[in-house]
Amino acid sequence: MAIFGNQSPLNAPASAPANNGKPEAQIFGNIGYWAPNEDGEKVFVSLPMGVGIDTMRHVSAGSSKLMQAKNALLDQLNDLTKDLKSGEEMEIPLLFVARRRSDHEQTTAADNPFIAAMGDLKKTA
């Protein structure tokens, strides 16, 4: 994965929605690969949309070491890219992992062991 300033129209949404007062991202993480163009020059071919890095918020970490590491990664990316000039690029070697969302099983109150363990509070009051 490489981080690039978002100056390409390829990274802009098809129709720019109103930002509803939210800050507009200036630094984007783009996923793609390097390929030679017709003249043999290296060109970065990225997915149509980048991920706004400078507007991404921390996750609630609590004592979770994984969540703390995610926040630290975001902080490092922001720190590394904060001084990029308009149109300037910086390649940062990261790993791209594709993951499909897990299926969430529908449970009923009868199937929920936590509800079953609670019992009927009316009978005990």
Residue pairs with C-beta under 8 A, 6 or more apart in sequence:
1 29
1 30
1 31
1 92
1 93
1 94
1 95
1 96
2 29
2 30
2 32
2 44
2 89
2 90
2 91
2 92
3 27
3 28
3 29
3 30
3 53
3 77
3 80
3 81
3 89
3 90
3 91
3 92
4 28
4 30
4 44
4 46
4 50
4 89
4 90
5 26
5 27
5 28
5 84
5 85
5 86
5 87
5 88
5 89
6 12
6 25
6 26
6 27
6 28
6 30
6 50
7 86
7 87
10 46
10 48
11 28
11 30
11 46
11 48
11 49
11 50
13 49
22 55
23 54
23 55
24 55
25 52
25 53
25 54
25 55
26 54
27 52
27 53
27 54
27 77
27 78
27 81
27 82
27 84
28 50
28 51
28 52
28 53
29 50
29 51
29 53
29 77
30 44
30 46
30 47
30 50
30 51
31 46
31 47
31 50
31 96
32 44
32 45
32 46
32 47
33 44
33 45
34 42
34 43
34 44
34 45
35 42
35 43
35 45
36 42
36 43
37 43
44 89
53 74
53 77
53 78
53 81
54 78
54 81
54 82
56 74
58 71
58 74
59 67
59 70
59 71
60 67
61 67
61 68
61 70
61 71
77 92
80 90
80 92
81 90
84 90
109 115
110 116
